Amino acid sequence: MEFDRRPGPGVDIIRDVNDRLPEYLSLEALDRTILTAFAEDLGEGDGSVDLEIENVNLQSGDLTTIWTVPASAEGSGRLEAKQNGVLAGTVVATRVFQLFDNNLRIDWLYGDRDSVRDGDLLARIHGALRSILTAERTALNFLQRMSGIATAARAFTDLLEGTGTRILDTRKTAPGLRLLDKWAVIIGGGVNHRLGLFDEVLIKENHIAAAGGLSKALQQIRVGEQPHSGVPGGSRNPRVRVVVEVSSLDQIREILTLGGVDRLLLDNMVDVREGVSPDVSRLLAAVKLIDGRILTEASGNITLETARVIAEAGVDFVSIGALTHSVTALDLSLLIEPVISP
């Protein structure tokens, strides 16, 4: 996979990046995230800067590079893996270098979803050494985090192979990085849960308590889907997926009677004790009671040690907050090849 081999921004190159973004992430949104990171690193992260590329001084903040590397110096860097894992974020890293200096050339030997091993050469970067050095950490921060998430997601999807159960992410993401975190889950083989509060109804125990009960909460959902008075044309809210968190068989029976729910989140229905196989009897009873009438999702401290037995109970999904709230970044490094002085 090869990117900008020509001077200048290259319309085809930008289109290539744009074509490989998930549907919920625009190129403009990606650029704004990257520019925020640049401003933060270069001393302009106080929120006073209008984050447009021409308004962020991309060179002035890197004192070390400016004072040690001649402006005319050109060379190459080697991006290498320092541990085994799944690569994710190559498109983002490419865009980082493009935005910083569109004369840089990035030649990728591996792409997103590829398994990499300690010592693998992942890419070569060629161009102005000042640009490579200053943009390096921003690119690596995105690349390492996304690769760490993808690696964890791949571990779970491989573990659950053959069960028919798929893994879901959650909203437990780093503020400002949610779309990249969720993209990394997809790259690792997982499925995105809702993107935010705006695109899916998820009734949890606190909503049930605040609404005055489960049936009242579901009734209010139905009211919310009706035409609103005072809205031109009496427009109807689009039907969104409704998920309800349950922790007892009685709640499941109530929902099966009431209807209108697309998925049941079976929360903490597995008893886990150190040194003992997980007790999934409550989960098995729940799945049997539901009997395929509603999709099921298990959640609650699911780990690599417990995920398989939980999946084998027959749930459709397992949701794993640790994919994005406890990220272990994949160890990658960028090394500048020695410059030989004349």
TILOKE-311903 format. One line per 3 residues: number of its first residue (from 0); their letters; for each residue x negated, y, z negated of C-alpha. Coordinates in steps of 0.1 Angstrom, whole numbers, plus 5000, padded with zeros to 4 digits. Layout:
<nodes>
NUM> a> X/Y/Z ~ ...
</nodes>
This chain:
<nodes>
0> mef> 5000/5000/5000 ~ 4985/5033/5011 ~ 4994/5069/5004
3> drr> 4984/5103/5018 ~ 4954/5098/5040 ~ 4958/5132/5055
6> pgp> 4953/5168/5043 ~ 4984/5185/5032 ~ 5016/5173/5015
9> gvd> 5026/5149/5043 ~ 5064/5148/5048 ~ 5063/5110/5054
12> iir> 5044/5105/5022 ~ 5070/5124/5001 ~ 5098/5105/5019
15> dvn> 5080/5072/5010 ~ 5081/5081/4973 ~ 5117/5093/4975
18> drl> 5128/5061/4991 ~ 5115/5040/4963 ~ 5131/5058/4934
21> pey> 5161/5042/4916 ~ 5195/5057/4926 ~ 5197/5076/4893
24> lsl> 5164/5094/4896 ~ 5159/5122/4921 ~ 5126/5134/4934
27> eal> 5133/5168/4918 ~ 5140/5152/4884 ~ 5108/5132/4886
30> drt> 5088/5163/4896 ~ 5102/5182/4867 ~ 5092/5154/4842
33> ilt> 5057/5154/4857 ~ 5054/5192/4856 ~ 5065/5192/4820
36> afa> 5036/5168/4812 ~ 5011/5190/4831 ~ 5022/5221/4813
39> edl> 5019/5203/4780 ~ 4984/5191/4787 ~ 4972/5224/4802
42> geg> 4983/5246/4773 ~ 5016/5258/4789 ~ 5039/5235/4771
45> dgs> 5056/5261/4748 ~ 5087/5262/4770 ~ 5080/5297/4783
48> vdl> 5069/5285/4817 ~ 5094/5282/4846 ~ 5084/5247/4856
51> eie> 5079/5251/4893 ~ 5047/5239/4908 ~ 5036/5274/4918
54> nvn> 5041/5287/4883 ~ 5021/5261/4864 ~ 4984/5269/4864
57> lqs> 4971/5234/4871 ~ 4934/5241/4867 ~ 4929/5267/4840
60> gdl> 4937/5244/4810 ~ 4911/5217/4815 ~ 4881/5234/4799
63> tti> 4859/5203/4799 ~ 4862/5196/4836 ~ 4859/5232/4847
66> wtv> 4827/5236/4826 ~ 4811/5203/4836 ~ 4821/5194/4871
69> pas> 4813/5216/4902 ~ 4843/5228/4921 ~ 4828/5213/4953
72> aeg> 4822/5179/4939 ~ 4841/5150/4955 ~ 4841/5113/4948
75> sgr> 4862/5083/4939 ~ 4878/5067/4909 ~ 4887/5031/4902
78> lea> 4919/5023/4885 ~ 4915/4989/4867 ~ 4935/4967/4845
81> kqn> 4921/4960/4810 ~ 4946/4933/4801 ~ 4971/4910/4818
84> gvl> 5006/4923/4825 ~ 5031/4936/4850 ~ 5023/4968/4869
87> agt> 5050/4995/4870 ~ 5049/5032/4877 ~ 5027/5033/4908
90> vva> 5052/5056/4925 ~ 5051/5079/4895 ~ 5013/5079/4893
93> trv> 5011/5086/4930 ~ 5034/5115/4926 ~ 5013/5129/4897
96> fql> 4983/5130/4919 ~ 5002/5144/4949 ~ 5017/5173/4929
99> fdn> 4983/5181/4914 ~ 4963/5180/4946 ~ 4979/5168/4978
102> nlr> 4945/5163/4994 ~ 4938/5133/4971 ~ 4941/5099/4986
105> idw> 4954/5069/4967 ~ 4949/5034/4980 ~ 4969/5008/4960
108> lyg> 4958/4972/4960 ~ 4988/4962/4938 ~ 5024/4975/4936
111> drd> 5052/4976/4911 ~ 5064/4942/4899 ~ 5030/4926/4906
114> svr> 5013/4906/4879 ~ 4978/4919/4872 ~ 4950/4904/4852
117> dgd> 4922/4919/4831 ~ 4895/4932/4854 ~ 4917/4936/4885
120> lla> 4910/4966/4906 ~ 4945/4982/4911 ~ 4937/5013/4931
123> rih> 4911/5037/4944 ~ 4915/5074/4943 ~ 4894/5097/4965
126> gal> 4890/5135/4966 ~ 4881/5164/4945 ~ 4867/5151/4912
129> rsi> 4881/5180/4892 ~ 4916/5171/4904 ~ 4911/5134/4896
132> lta> 4898/5141/4861 ~ 4925/5166/4852 ~ 4954/5146/4865
135> ert> 4940/5113/4852 ~ 4956/5112/4817 ~ 4990/5123/4829
138> aln> 4991/5096/4855 ~ 4979/5070/4831 ~ 5003/5080/4804
141> flq> 5033/5073/4827 ~ 5017/5042/4843 ~ 5007/5025/4810
144> rms> 5040/5031/4793 ~ 5061/5019/4823 ~ 5038/4989/4828
147> gia> 5041/4980/4791 ~ 5079/4981/4793 ~ 5079/4960/4825
150> taa> 5055/4935/4809 ~ 5079/4930/4779 ~ 5109/4928/4802
153> raf> 5092/4902/4823 ~ 5083/4881/4793 ~ 5120/4880/4782
156> tdl> 5133/4873/4817 ~ 5108/4844/4822 ~ 5118/4830/4788
159> leg> 5155/4830/4797 ~ 5151/4815/4832 ~ 5177/4789/4838
162> tgt> 5201/4800/4811 ~ 5221/4824/4833 ~ 5216/4851/4806
165> ril> 5202/4885/4816 ~ 5185/4911/4794 ~ 5198/4946/4789
168> dtr> 5180/4977/4778 ~ 5195/5003/4754 ~ 5195/5040/4748
171> kta> 5166/5037/4724 ~ 5142/5054/4747 ~ 5116/5082/4744
174> pgl> 5134/5116/4747 ~ 5128/5130/4782 ~ 5115/5097/4795
177> rll> 5148/5076/4796 ~ 5151/5073/4833 ~ 5115/5062/4837
180> dkw> 5119/5038/4807 ~ 5150/5022/4823 ~ 5133/5021/4857
183> avi> 5105/5001/4842 ~ 5130/4976/4827 ~ 5144/4970/4862
186> igg> 5109/4965/4876 ~ 5103/4939/4849 ~ 5134/4920/4859
189> gvn> 5160/4934/4834 ~ 5193/4951/4838 ~ 5201/4987/4828
192> hrl> 5228/4993/4801 ~ 5245/5026/4804 ~ 5222/5055/4812
195> glf> 5237/5077/4785 ~ 5269/5087/4766 ~ 5284/5099/4798
198> dev> 5287/5068/4820 ~ 5301/5040/4798 ~ 5323/5037/4767
201> lik> 5306/5018/4739 ~ 5327/5016/4707 ~ 5306/5008/4678
204> enh> 5314/5003/4641 ~ 5310/5041/4633 ~ 5335/5049/4661
207> iaa> 5360/5023/4647 ~ 5356/5038/4612 ~ 5360/5074/4624
210> agg> 5390/5065/4646 ~ 5408/5048/4618 ~ 5405/5012/4632
213> lsk> 5398/4992/4663 ~ 5433/4994/4678 ~ 5434/5031/4673
216> alq> 5400/5036/4690 ~ 5412/5015/4720 ~ 5444/5035/4722
219> qir> 5425/5067/4723 ~ 5404/5053/4751 ~ 5435/5046/4771
222> vge> 5447/5082/4765 ~ 5414/5095/4776 ~ 5418/5077/4810
225> qph> 5452/5093/4816 ~ 5458/5125/4837 ~ 5449/5156/4816
228> sgv> 5474/5184/4814 ~ 5460/5217/4826 ~ 5436/5201/4850
231> pgg> 5443/5211/4886 ~ 5461/5183/4903 ~ 5464/5163/4871
234> srn> 5431/5146/4879 ~ 5425/5112/4863 ~ 5392/5103/4846
237> prv> 5376/5075/4866 ~ 5378/5041/4850 ~ 5346/5034/4832
240> rvv> 5334/5002/4816 ~ 5345/4997/4781 ~ 5323/4978/4757
243> vev> 5331/4971/4720 ~ 5308/4961/4693 ~ 5322/4933/4671
246> ssl> 5309/4915/4641 ~ 5337/4891/4633 ~ 5360/4866/4649
249> dqi> 5390/4885/4636 ~ 5379/4916/4656 ~ 5375/4894/4687
252> rei> 5410/4880/4683 ~ 5424/4915/4680 ~ 5406/4926/4712
255> ltl> 5418/4895/4731 ~ 5453/4906/4721 ~ 5449/4943/4729
258> ggv> 5430/4939/4762 ~ 5413/4967/4782 ~ 5377/4957/4772
261> drl> 5351/4947/4798 ~ 5324/4934/4775 ~ 5320/4924/4739
264> lld> 5288/4932/4721 ~ 5284/4904/4695 ~ 5262/4922/4670
267> nmv> 5241/4904/4644 ~ 5259/4871/4648 ~ 5227/4852/4645
270> dvr> 5211/4844/4611 ~ 5173/4845/4613 ~ 5151/4834/4584
273> egv> 5114/4830/4585 ~ 5102/4795/4592 ~ 5137/4782/4600
276> spd> 5154/4779/4634 ~ 5179/4807/4640 ~ 5214/4798/4629
279> vsr> 5237/4806/4659 ~ 5268/4789/4646 ~ 5287/4822/4644
282> lla> 5276/4832/4679 ~ 5287/4798/4692 ~ 5321/4802/4676
285> avk> 5325/4837/4691 ~ 5316/4825/4726 ~ 5340/4796/4723
288> lid> 5368/4819/4711 ~ 5362/4843/4740 ~ 5361/4814/4765
291> gri> 5349/4834/4794 ~ 5378/4859/4793 ~ 5354/4888/4786
294> lte> 5317/4892/4793 ~ 5295/4888/4762 ~ 5264/4905/4750
297> asg> 5243/4895/4720 ~ 5223/4921/4701 ~ 5205/4926/4669
300> nit> 5167/4921/4664 ~ 5163/4898/4693 ~ 5127/4886/4698
303> let> 5108/4863/4720 ~ 5111/4837/4692 ~ 5149/4839/4691
306> arv> 5160/4849/4726 ~ 5161/4815/4742 ~ 5183/4798/4715
309> iae> 5206/4829/4716 ~ 5209/4827/4754 ~ 5217/4790/4752
312> agv> 5247/4798/4731 ~ 5263/4809/4763 ~ 5262/4848/4762
315> dfv> 5260/4867/4795 ~ 5235/4893/4783 ~ 5211/4900/4754
318> sig> 5203/4936/4747 ~ 5169/4944/4734 ~ 5161/4978/4720
321> alt> 5124/4969/4714 ~ 5118/4970/4752 ~ 5118/5008/4750
324> hsv> 5116/5018/4714 ~ 5085/4998/4705 ~ 5065/5000/4736
327> tal> 5030/4985/4737 ~ 5013/5003/4766 ~ 4995/4981/4791
330> dls> 4958/4989/4788 ~ 4946/5005/4821 ~ 4916/5027/4828
333> lli> 4904/5050/4855 ~ 4866/5052/4860 ~ 4848/5077/4881
336> epv> 4821/5062/4903 ~ 4787/5078/4896 ~ 4779/5108/4916
339> isp> 4744/5108/4930 ~ 4729/5143/4928 ~ 4708/5154/4959
</nodes>
